[in-house]
Amino acid sequence: MNLLKKVWQHPWVVAACNILLVMALYTLSRLVFVWVNHNLYQDITAAHLWEMLLGGVRFDLTALLYLNSLYLILMLLPLPPFIRNKRGYQTAANYCYWIPNIVGLLVNCIDMVYIRFTDRRTTCTFFSEFENEGNLLSIFCQSVVQYWYVTLFALAVCAALVVLTRKHSVVNNQRPVVMYYLCELALFLVSIYFVVIGIRGGFGKYTRPITISNALQYTNSPRETAIVLNTPFSLMKSLENEVYVNPHYMSDAEMEQIFTPVHQPAVNAERLGMRKDNVVVLILESFGKEYIEDGYAPFLDSLMMHSKRYRYSYASGRKSIDAMPSVLSSIPMLIEPFIVTPYSTNQVSSIADCLAREGYETAFFHGAPNGSMGFQAYARAAGFGAYYGMDEYDGQEAFDGTWAIWDEEFLQYYARTMTKMHEPFMTAVFTASSHHPFRVPKRYEGVFPKGELPIHQCIGYSDYALRQFFAFAKTQPWYDHTLFVITADHTNENADPAFRNARGLFAVPIAFYYPGKEWDEP
């Protein structure tokens, strides 16, 4: 019995128990993650969920061995017993256990909410995407209140971690000194061996270190990888990986002999009889096709009836930062958003750049603080001649308090500014009001249908703002010879079962409206 007590109190056993504790909390967090986002994973059977839970343990172990590396060193380093047994030393070790694990649990809980907007675990590009946002603290505080049930769970698991931690260990100092150091050193080295195996996700000649893509082996669809993975693992693995590595298979000259995507027209625009109508591109925040088909955007739905539209049209990505290169420059989101890759500094073309060469005046409009989401930098790189953001807008009372100028006011500002531009012009606007935290101006509270999701009333408000924009535009001399291109950056949460699938997750409208022209059905 005395021997069992000594073994139970040994630092190695105490550390192992604490690692198992936090692994259990990660598994519990994974179950709550599925429950909170059950509408995203409705077709998962109990057997398949069990398979993903077991697979997730592998990723949890890797993340936790990274996070607890300092704690494990302090617990297992073969120092003299009088140092290891001191309460101050063990208290320091406990804090090295609590701090990183509490941070890991919290970011895991944050993704219970953020997954709805990205459809994947958060990676390090999050910090690049939002590095110019000055309102993240405000958004975070609003989310803490709005998603109170996630907040309570996060506090509960952090409290459980602290309360259930085995806080004290005892090293047997009755053994001969040589025997003590030999045994503890051997245990330390064996522990390092198994920690390396755990971090790599396996050990062997043909075993590569575990990475994000390994989660696919436990899933039936890519979106299920968010269940298998955990956020600390995704953050760490995205930090160490390079994005878009150029393999240099061929030189540019060799590639052009085989194929080149660059084509120059044989004749110029004048000889082709280019009419040089104005072009206005409206990129609507979160306007998934689902919301239009389900009646939350009646004006846009009626406008599309008189537009060239397509039955099948999809967004390139799941975040706003993916949309601008995709819509305006035909550059899709591949591994990471183009704006945050090393290639964002390359020379790029866009519809603005092409039309500017034909004498068009060009401008990009976004009602958020200038620099937000990297849009201003990209607009300049893509050839837009001017940028109009919150700095240029006169009237801060129209600020929504979180992201940008309300859509109604900013779309009116957009239309009035175009009236002052020289024709022909090409402009683009990125709306903002149909975005988390899903609020509408106080004067419109209760006016638009709230539907099943918080975003539904925001879609109704933004649709109304779009109606007001066109009402004003119709009174302007440039309206009748302007092509309006209407699309969305990405979708958002789903309520309609018909859109709860991989295809519906990216279904956005694309419509070409030219006043007075009727188009055939899609």
N, C-alpha and C positions, 0 to 999 in steps of 0.2 A: 504493500500500500504506500509506503514511504517512497519507493522508487517511482510509482505511478504519479505521485504528487510532484516529485522533482521533474519528471518528464513533462507533466501538464504545465508546470510553471516555467519551463525553459523558454528563452526568447524565441527560438525557432518555432516552437509550437504556438506561442502567443502570436507571433507574426503571421503564421499560416492561418490561424483562426480569424485574425483581422482581415486578411486578404479574402478569405471565404465569406466573411460578413459583407464586405463591400460588393463582392460578386453577386451575392444574393440580392442586394439592393438594386444592382444594375438589372438583374432579371425581373425583379418586381417593377422597375421603371419601364422595362420593355413591355410588360403586360399592360401597364397603365397607358403607355404610348399607343398600343393597339386599341385599347378601349376608347381613349379620347378621340382617336381618328378612325373609328370603326366604319364610317361611311367611305373611307378610302380603301378599306380591305374587307369588303363584305363577303367575298367568295372564299375566304380562308377557312379550311376545315381544322378541326381540333388536332388531327394527326399532323397536318402541315405546319400548324403553329408550333407544335412540339418540336418538329424538325428544325424550325428556325430558332427556337429558344436554345436548343442544344448547340446549333451552329454559332449562335451569338456568344455563347460562353467562350469560344475560342478567341473572338475579337475583344471581349471584355478582359480576358486574362492578359492579352498583349498590352492593352491600354493601361491596365492597372499596374502591371510590372514597370511600365515606363513611369507612371505617376508616383509609384511608391519606391522607386529605386533608392532615394536617400533614406527613407524609413527603413528599408531592408538592410542597408549597409550599417545603419546605427544599431539595429537589433542584432545583427549576425557577426559584426566585426569582432574578432577574437581579442578584445581588450581585457585588461585585468578585471577580475570580478568586482573589486571595490569601486571601479568606475561604472561598469555596466549595471550594478545593482543600486546605484545612487538614484534617489527619487528625481533629482534635477535632470539627470541624464535621460531617464525614461520619460519625463515630461516633455523634454525637447523632442524625443523620438515620437511621442504621441502627436505633437503639433505638426511634425513632418508627415504624419499620416493623415491627420484631420484636414489640414488646409488644402492640399492638392485634391483629395477625394471629395471634399465639399464642393470645390470648384467644378470637378468632373460631373458630379451629380446635378449641379445647377445647370450647366450647359446642356446636359442630357435632357433636362426638363424643359428648357427653353425650346428645344427642337420639337417638343410635343405640339407646340403652337406653330412654329416657323415652318414645319414640314408642309403645312397646308398651302404655303405660297411658293415653295421651291421644289417639292416632291422628292427631296433627297436630304441627307444629313448635311449639316453646315460644314463647309471647308474653309480654308484660310483665305480664299478670295473674298469672303464676307467683309474682311477688314479693308480690302482694297476698294470694294464696291461702295462702302459707306464712310470712307476716310474723310470726305468733305462735308459730311452731314453734321450740323451742329445741334440737331434736335433729337439725337438718339436717346438721351436720358429721359426726355419728355415722353417719347414713344414707349420706352421700356416701362416707365411708371404707369402709363395708361394701360399697357398690356397686363401688368401685374394685377390691376384691379379688374379688368375685363375678363381675364381668364383666372379668376380667383381660385378655382378648383385645382388648377395646375400649381398655382402659388402655394396653396395649402399642402399639396402633396410634396412639393419640393422642400418646404420647411420640415415636413414630417420625416422624410428620409434622411435629411441632414441631422435632425435631432436623434433619430434612431442610430445613426452612425456614431455619434458622440456617446450616447448612453450605453450602447451595446459593445463598445470597444473594450477589449481586454487591455487594461491600462498598465498593469504591472507584471513584471517577470522576475525570476530569480535564477541566478547562475550558481551552480553548485561549486563552492570554493573549497570543498573538503578533499578534492582529488589532488594528487601530487602535481606540482607546477608543470612539469614536462608533459604529463598525461593530459592535463587540462588544455594546454596550448595545442597539442597534437590533435586532440579530439575536436576542439572548437575550430581549428584551422581546416581540418578535413571537412567538417560540416559546412563551413563557409564556402570552401571551394566546390563542394557538391551542390550547394545552393546556387552558386553562380552558374554552374553548368545547366541546371534546370531553369533558371531565370532566362538564360540565353535561348533555350528551347522554347520557352513560353513567349518570349518577345518575337522570335522568328515565326512562331506558329507551327513549329515542327523542326526536326533536326535530321539531316541526312544529305547525301551527296546531291540529290536531285530536288531538294526542298528549297524553294525560293522564299524569302521573307514574306510573310502574309501582308496583303495589301487590300485596298477597297474592293477591287474587282473579284477577290476570292469569295465575297459574300454571295455572288451569283450562284454558286454551287448549291446553296440551300434554298433557293427561291424558284418560283414559277414565272416570275416577271421581274424586270429591272426595278420597278417601283417598290417591290417588297424588300429590296436590300436595306431600306431605311429601318426595317424591323430588325434585321440581323445585326447591323452595325450599331455602334454607339458614337456619340458626337466627339468625345475626346480622341478616339481612334481616328476618325475622319479628319479632324484638325491636324493631328500629328502627321498622318500619312500624306496629306496634301501639302504640308510644310516642307517635307523632304523631297517631294517629287518635282521634277521640272515639267513645265507645260510646253507642248508643241516643240519637241526636240527635232531639229532638222537633220534627217539621216544622211543628207548629201549623197544620194544615190547617183545623181547626174548633175552636170553643170547646167546652167540656164541655157547655154547654146545647144547642148545635146538634147535637152527636153524640147526646145522649140522646133527641132528637126522632126520630132515625133508628133507633138501636139502642142498648140498654144491656145489658151482661152481668150487671148486678146485679139479682137477683130476690129479693123478700121473700115468704116463705110467707104464704098467706092466713090460716092458723090457726097457733096456737102448738103446741109439741111435746106439751103435755099433752092438748090436744084431739085430736091425731093418735094418741094412745095410745102414746107413746114408752116403750119398756121400760127404757131407761136401763141397758143392760148395760155392763160395762166394755169398754174398747177398748185393745188392746195392739198397737202397731206395731213390728215387728222389721225393721230395715233391715240386711241382711247384706252385709258388705264383699266385693265382687268375686264374688258368687255368680251367675255366668252360668248360663243354662239348660243349657249344654253339660255342665257338671260334674255336674249332677243327672242328666241323661239318660245320662251315661256311667258312673254308679255311684259317684261319689266322695262323694256325700252321701246315703247310704241312709236315714237317719232322715227327713230332709226329704222325700225322695221318697215314703216311706211315709205321712207326714203329709199330703202333697198329695193322696194317693189318697182321703182323707176330707174334702177341702176343696173349696170353690168355686174353681176355677182356670180359666185361659184358655190356649188353644192358642197364641195370638199376644199376647205382652206384651213391651214394650220399655222400656229406660231412656231418660231424657231426654238424658243426656250421657255423657261418658266419664270423669268425675272425681267423687270423693266430694263435692266442694263443690257439684256440680250437683244432688245427690240430695235434700237436705233441703228446699229450696224446692219441688222437683218433687213429692215424695211427700206432703209435709204441707200444702203451700199451693197445689198445682196451678200453679206458676209454672215453666215449662220453661227450660232453658238455650237461649238464642238465639245471640247473637253471643259473649257472654262469660258466665261464671257470674253469676247474679243477685246473689249476696252481695258481689261486688266491683264492681258497677256503682254509679253515683250514685243509682240508684233503690232501693238497699237500705235507705235511711233512710225510705222511704215507709211509710205505715201499711199493713200486710198482714194478711190473715186466714189462718187455718189450721184444721185439724180440732180442734186444742186450743182455739183461741179460740172456735169455734162451740160446742163441748161445755162449755166453762167457763161460758158464758151459761146452760146448762141445769143448772148445779149440779155439774159434774164437777170433781174435783181433777185437776190436770194436772202432768206432769213429763217432762223429757227427760233421757236418760242417754247418756253417751259416755265411755268409759274413758280417753281421752287427757287430757293436761294441759288444764285449763280455759282456754278461749280458742282452742284448736286449731281450725284450719280456719274460724274465724268461727262455729262452731256455737252457742256460748253466746250470742253477740249475737243471732243469728237466732232462737234459741229464745225469747228474751225478747221480741223484736219480734213474733214469731208468736203470742204469748199464752200460752206455757207458764208455769205458776205457779212451777215450781222447776226447777233444773238440777243434775244429779249427774254430776260428772266425777272425775278423779283426785284432786282436792283433797278431795272428800268421802269417797272410798274409803279405808278404814283397812286398810293392809297393803301397803306399797310393795314387799314381796318378790314380789308377783304382777306387777310391772311387767315387760313383755317386753324392756326394755332399749332399745327404739327408739321405739315409737309409743304404746302404751297398756297397760292392765291386760289380761292374758290373758283370752280370751273365757269360759273355764270359770268362773273366779272372778268376773268382772264380771257375767255373766248370773245367777249365784247371788245376788250382791249386789242385782241388779236385782229379782229375784223376792222376796227378803226385804224390800226397801224397799216394794214394792207391797203386801205384807201389812200394813204399818203405815199405809197410806194409807186415807183415808175413801172409801167407795164412794158413788156410782159414780166411777171414775177413768178417765182416758185418759192413757196413757204411750207413749213411743217410745224405742227404744234403737238405737244405731248401733254395730255390732260392729267389731272392728279386726284380729283375728288373721290373717285370710286376706289378708294384704297383704305387699308387699315389705318386708323381705328374705326372706320366705317361710320362717320358722322355726316350730317348735313347741316347747313346753316340753320340757326334757331328759327328763323322765319318760315322754314319749310318742314319743321318737325311735325310728323303726322300727316303730311300732304301726300307722300308717295307710299305705295304698298310696301310693307315691311317684309312680306313673304316669309320664307323659311330660314333665310340666312341674313346676317347683319348687312351684307353687301347689297342686298336687293333694293333697299330704299336709296342707297347711294347711286346705283345704276339708274334708278328713276330720276334722281336729281340731275345727274350728268346728262341723261337723255334730254331732260328739259332744258338744260344749258345749251345743248346742241341745237335744240329747236329755236332758242332765242338767237343763237349765232346765225342760223340760216335766215331767220326773219329779218335780221339787220342786213345780212349780205345781199338779200334780194333787192334792197333799196339802193345798192351801190352800182355804179356804172360798169364795174369789172365782173359782175356776177354772171351775166349771160354768156361770157366766153371764158369760163373757168372750169377746169376739170377738177372735181373733188374726189380724192382718194381716201377712203375711210377703212381703217382696220384697227386692230388692238395689239397691245404688246404681249399679252398672255391671258390665260384664263385665271380663275380663282377657285374658291370652294364650290363644290357641286351639291345640288339638291335633287336634280333630275336623274333618276337611275340610268336613263339612256346615255348620259355623259360620264358615268362613273366607270370609265375604261381608259385604256392607254390612248385611244384616238380622241375621245371626248376631252381628255385632259389638255389637249393642245388646240382644240377647235375654236378658231376665232373668225370673225367676218372679214371679208375683203370685198369692197364695193367701189365701183367707179361711177360717179354721178356727174352727168353733164346736163345742165338745165335745158329742158325742152326736148331732150333726146330720150326715146324709149328703147329698151333693150329686150332681146329675147329672153325667155325663161332659161335658167341654168340647166 
